[in-house]
Amino acid sequence: MQKVMFIKPQTEKKIFKQSLYFFLLFFLLFPAILPAQDLLIFPKRAVFEGRERVQTFNLNNIGADTATYNLSYLQYRMDENGEFITITEPDSGQFFASPYLRYFPRRVILAPGESQVVKIQLTKTNELVAGREYRSHLYFRSVPIDKPLGENEITEDTTSISIKLTAVYGISIANIIRRGESTTKVSLSNLSFETFNDTIPILKMDFNRTGNFSCYGDFVVNYISPGGETTEVGKIQGFAVYTPRVLRRCKIILKKPEGVDYSKGELRVIYSTQPDVGKTKLAEAELMLK
């Protein structure tokens, strides 16, 4: 549904300043790609290893309206803050997976509550090189609903400023092909603690990756009091560093449970693989608070 907003000229500047503040706050604390509206996709990524040739995604429309999505492959570069930048040519040490993958269907129409399976098939495996990782992102782009023919525009005060917003949502899912043994290792460095706006506790650190494959896992942050009591205060699930990036800067917003005093004690960070592939600790680091 398209929405029409009317803003009085005298309040436009105030609203703009407030919107800009919250926009910057959101992307400072939560750098991520926004998900497609009312579309659930499972699993969240596809990794072809060994003899796997076919994988599937389950799509479900949890909204109240019929939704249409066009599917296509996009190529991304990940920057050091975890943001994705669209590219057409691979960086040095980066290899695209889309030339070796087929998907069906290419367009999905889902009624409210309806589900659909999307199939991904690996092809031309004889062209894949051992020791390499190939990556592309399957993009589900929502198609805006056109206004029905004959529907009249709403007439409002023509002396005000009118802004017409049509939101287009999308979500991308990493499709990865791996050949050969992994040489990937990860480590955490440059840990520091700060408070945003004097109220929000944040742990900052550098995530370092070496080797031929990307990494994907979960962060857990524990606060350890001077007396040795452990409390979980932070978590990030599905944290990735994609090849060829070797450094990603990370911010984790921490909780403030009763009894936790961030002026003393210790923060312990653990990065592990996800439970569905067998939970294994990949990296650990500590920060003394003072």
C-alpha positions as CSV (number, residue, x, y, z in Angstrom):
1,M,0.0,0.0,0.0
2,Q,1.3,3.4,-0.9
3,K,1.3,6.1,1.8
4,V,1.0,9.8,1.4
5,M,2.4,12.0,4.2
6,F,1.9,15.8,4.5
7,I,4.4,17.9,6.4
8,K,3.9,21.5,7.4
9,P,6.8,23.7,6.2
10,Q,7.5,25.1,9.6
11,T,8.0,21.5,11.1
12,E,9.9,20.1,8.1
13,K,13.3,21.1,9.4
14,K,12.6,19.7,13.0
15,I,11.4,16.4,11.6
16,F,14.4,16.1,9.3
17,K,16.8,16.6,12.2
18,Q,15.1,14.0,14.3
19,S,14.9,11.5,11.5
20,L,18.6,11.9,10.7
21,Y,19.5,11.4,14.3
22,F,17.6,8.1,14.6
23,F,18.8,7.0,11.2
24,L,22.5,7.4,12.2
25,L,21.9,5.8,15.6
26,F,20.3,2.8,14.0
27,F,23.1,2.2,11.5
28,L,25.8,2.9,14.1
29,L,24.4,0.2,16.3
30,F,22.8,-2.2,13.9
31,P,24.7,-2.3,10.6
32,A,22.7,-4.9,8.6
33,I,20.6,-5.4,5.5
34,L,16.8,-4.9,6.1
35,P,14.7,-8.0,5.6
36,A,11.9,-8.4,3.1
37,Q,8.6,-7.3,4.6
38,D,6.5,-10.3,5.8
39,L,8.7,-12.9,4.1
40,L,10.3,-15.7,6.1
41,I,13.1,-17.6,4.5
42,F,14.7,-20.8,5.9
43,P,17.5,-21.6,6.0
44,K,19.4,-18.3,6.0
45,R,22.2,-19.4,3.7
46,A,23.2,-22.3,1.4
47,V,26.6,-23.9,1.4
48,F,27.5,-26.5,-1.1
49,E,30.3,-28.8,0.1
50,G,31.3,-32.4,-0.7
51,R,28.9,-34.1,-3.1
52,E,25.9,-31.8,-2.4
53,R,24.2,-30.8,-5.7
54,V,20.8,-29.5,-4.6
55,Q,19.6,-27.3,-1.8
56,T,16.2,-25.7,-1.1
57,F,14.8,-22.6,0.6
58,N,11.4,-22.5,2.2
59,L,9.5,-19.2,1.7
60,N,6.5,-18.2,3.8
61,N,4.3,-15.1,3.5
62,I,3.3,-14.1,7.0
63,G,1.6,-10.9,5.9
64,A,-2.0,-10.1,5.3
65,D,-1.7,-9.4,1.6
66,T,-0.6,-11.3,-1.5
67,A,3.1,-10.7,-2.2
68,T,5.3,-11.1,-5.3
69,Y,9.0,-11.5,-5.3
70,N,11.5,-11.6,-8.2
71,L,14.6,-13.7,-7.7
72,S,18.1,-12.8,-9.1
73,Y,21.7,-13.1,-8.1
74,L,23.7,-10.2,-6.8
75,Q,27.4,-9.9,-6.2
76,Y,28.6,-8.2,-3.0
77,R,31.8,-6.9,-1.5
78,M,31.8,-6.8,2.3
79,D,33.5,-3.7,3.8
80,E,35.2,-3.6,7.2
81,N,32.0,-2.6,9.0
82,G,30.0,-5.5,7.6
83,E,28.1,-3.4,5.0
84,F,27.5,-4.9,1.5
85,I,28.5,-3.1,-1.6
86,T,27.1,-4.2,-4.9
87,I,29.8,-5.0,-7.5
88,T,30.0,-6.5,-11.0
89,E,33.6,-7.7,-11.1
90,P,35.1,-9.8,-8.3
91,D,37.9,-8.4,-6.1
92,S,41.2,-10.1,-6.0
93,G,40.7,-13.5,-4.3
94,Q,37.0,-13.4,-4.7
95,F,35.0,-15.8,-6.9
96,F,31.4,-15.6,-7.9
97,A,29.1,-18.7,-7.4
98,S,26.2,-17.7,-9.7
99,P,27.8,-19.1,-12.9
100,Y,27.6,-22.6,-11.3
101,L,24.1,-22.3,-9.8
102,R,20.6,-22.6,-11.2
103,Y,17.5,-21.7,-9.3
104,F,13.8,-22.2,-9.8
105,P,11.3,-20.5,-9.8
106,R,12.6,-17.0,-10.8
107,R,9.4,-15.3,-9.6
108,V,7.3,-16.2,-6.6
109,I,3.7,-15.1,-5.8
110,L,2.5,-15.9,-2.3
111,A,-1.0,-15.5,-0.9
112,P,-1.3,-14.7,2.9
113,G,0.0,-17.8,4.8
114,E,1.2,-19.5,1.7
115,S,4.5,-21.3,1.4
116,Q,6.8,-22.0,-1.6
117,V,10.0,-24.0,-2.1
118,V,12.9,-22.5,-4.1
119,K,15.4,-25.1,-5.5
120,I,19.1,-24.3,-6.0
121,Q,21.1,-26.7,-8.2
122,L,24.9,-26.9,-8.5
123,T,26.2,-27.3,-12.1
124,K,29.5,-27.4,-14.0
125,T,31.3,-28.9,-11.0
126,N,34.2,-30.0,-13.2
127,E,35.1,-26.3,-13.6
128,L,35.5,-25.6,-9.8
129,V,39.0,-25.3,-8.5
130,A,40.1,-27.1,-5.3
131,G,40.9,-24.8,-2.4
132,R,38.5,-22.0,-3.5
133,E,35.3,-20.6,-2.2
134,Y,32.7,-19.2,-4.6
135,R,30.0,-16.8,-3.3
136,S,27.0,-15.0,-4.7
137,H,23.8,-13.8,-3.0
138,L,20.3,-14.9,-4.1
139,Y,18.2,-11.7,-3.9
140,F,14.4,-11.8,-3.2
141,R,13.1,-8.4,-4.3
142,S,9.5,-7.5,-3.5
143,V,7.4,-6.2,-6.4
144,P,5.3,-3.1,-5.3
145,I,1.6,-3.5,-5.6
146,D,0.2,-1.2,-8.3
147,K,-2.7,1.1,-7.5
148,P,-5.9,-0.3,-9.0
149,L,-7.1,1.3,-12.2
150,G,-9.7,4.0,-11.5
151,E,-8.6,4.7,-8.0
152,N,-8.5,8.5,-7.3
153,E,-5.7,10.3,-5.6
154,I,-6.5,11.9,-2.3
155,T,-6.7,15.7,-2.5
156,E,-5.1,17.5,0.4
157,D,-4.0,21.1,1.2
158,T,-1.8,22.1,-1.8
159,T,0.1,24.7,0.4
160,S,1.8,21.9,2.3
161,I,4.8,19.8,1.3
162,S,3.7,16.4,0.0
163,I,6.0,13.3,0.1
164,K,4.9,10.1,-1.5
165,L,6.7,7.0,-0.2
166,T,6.7,3.6,-2.0
167,A,8.8,1.1,-0.1
168,V,10.6,-1.7,-1.9
169,Y,11.9,-4.4,0.3
170,G,14.4,-7.2,-0.3
171,I,16.5,-9.8,1.4
172,S,19.7,-11.5,0.1
173,I,20.8,-15.0,1.0
174,A,24.4,-16.1,0.7
175,N,25.0,-19.0,-1.7
176,I,28.5,-20.5,-1.2
177,I,30.4,-23.3,-3.0
178,R,33.5,-24.7,-1.3
179,R,36.0,-27.1,-2.8
180,G,38.9,-28.7,-0.8
181,E,40.1,-28.4,2.7
182,S,39.7,-25.2,4.8
183,T,42.8,-23.3,6.0
184,T,40.7,-20.6,7.7
185,K,41.5,-19.3,11.1
186,V,40.0,-16.4,13.1
187,S,41.1,-14.2,16.0
188,L,39.8,-11.2,18.0
189,S,41.8,-8.1,18.8
190,N,41.7,-4.5,19.9
191,L,38.8,-5.0,22.4
192,S,37.5,-1.7,23.9
193,F,34.5,-0.7,26.0
194,E,32.5,2.5,25.6
195,T,29.0,4.0,26.3
196,F,27.0,5.5,23.5
197,N,25.2,8.7,24.5
198,D,26.4,7.9,28.1
199,T,23.7,5.3,28.4
200,I,24.2,2.3,26.0
201,P,27.2,0.1,26.8
202,I,29.0,-1.1,23.7
203,L,31.9,-3.6,23.2
204,K,34.1,-2.9,20.2
205,M,36.7,-5.2,18.6
206,D,38.4,-6.3,15.5
207,F,37.6,-9.7,13.9
208,N,40.5,-11.1,11.9
209,R,40.2,-13.9,9.3
210,T,42.9,-15.7,7.4
211,G,42.7,-18.6,5.0
212,N,40.8,-19.7,1.9
213,F,37.1,-19.8,3.3
214,S,34.8,-17.3,4.9
215,C,33.6,-17.8,8.5
216,Y,30.1,-17.8,10.0
217,G,29.1,-18.2,13.6
218,D,27.8,-16.7,16.8
219,F,29.2,-14.3,19.4
220,V,28.5,-14.6,23.1
221,V,29.7,-11.9,25.6
222,N,29.9,-12.8,29.3
223,Y,30.5,-10.3,32.1
224,I,32.7,-11.8,34.9
225,S,32.4,-9.9,38.2
226,P,35.4,-9.3,40.5
227,G,34.0,-12.1,42.6
228,G,33.9,-14.6,39.7
229,E,30.2,-14.6,38.9
230,T,29.4,-14.9,35.2
231,T,26.5,-13.2,33.5
232,E,25.7,-13.2,29.7
233,V,25.4,-9.6,28.6
234,G,25.6,-9.8,24.8
235,K,25.0,-12.0,21.8
236,I,25.2,-11.8,18.0
237,Q,23.9,-14.7,15.9
238,G,25.0,-15.3,12.3
239,F,28.1,-13.1,12.2
240,A,30.0,-13.6,9.0
241,V,33.3,-12.4,7.4
242,Y,33.3,-13.2,3.7
243,T,36.3,-13.7,1.5
244,P,38.5,-12.0,0.6
245,R,38.0,-9.7,3.6
246,V,40.5,-10.3,6.4
247,L,39.3,-7.7,8.9
248,R,35.8,-6.7,10.1
249,R,35.2,-4.2,12.8
250,C,32.5,-5.2,15.2
251,K,30.2,-3.5,17.8
252,I,28.1,-5.4,20.2
253,I,25.4,-3.7,22.3
254,L,25.5,-5.0,25.9
255,K,22.6,-5.5,28.3
256,K,22.6,-3.9,31.7
257,P,21.2,-6.5,34.0
258,E,21.1,-5.9,37.8
259,G,24.4,-6.6,39.5
260,V,26.5,-5.8,36.5
261,D,29.0,-3.0,37.0
262,Y,30.9,-2.1,33.8
263,S,33.4,0.0,35.7
264,K,35.1,-3.2,37.0
265,G,35.4,-6.9,36.3
266,E,36.0,-8.5,33.0
267,L,34.3,-9.1,29.6
268,R,34.9,-12.5,27.9
269,V,34.0,-12.9,24.2
270,I,33.6,-16.3,22.5
271,Y,33.0,-16.8,18.8
272,S,31.7,-20.3,17.9
273,T,30.2,-22.2,14.9
274,Q,26.4,-22.5,15.1
275,P,24.8,-25.6,16.7
276,D,23.4,-27.0,13.4
277,V,27.0,-27.7,12.2
278,G,28.3,-28.8,15.6
279,K,29.1,-26.0,18.1
280,T,32.9,-25.5,18.1
281,K,34.8,-22.6,19.6
282,L,36.7,-20.7,17.0
283,A,38.1,-17.7,18.9
284,E,38.1,-16.2,22.4
285,A,39.3,-12.9,24.0
286,E,39.1,-11.0,27.3
287,L,38.9,-7.4,28.3
288,M,39.6,-6.1,31.8
289,L,37.3,-3.3,32.8
290,K,38.5,-0.3,34.8
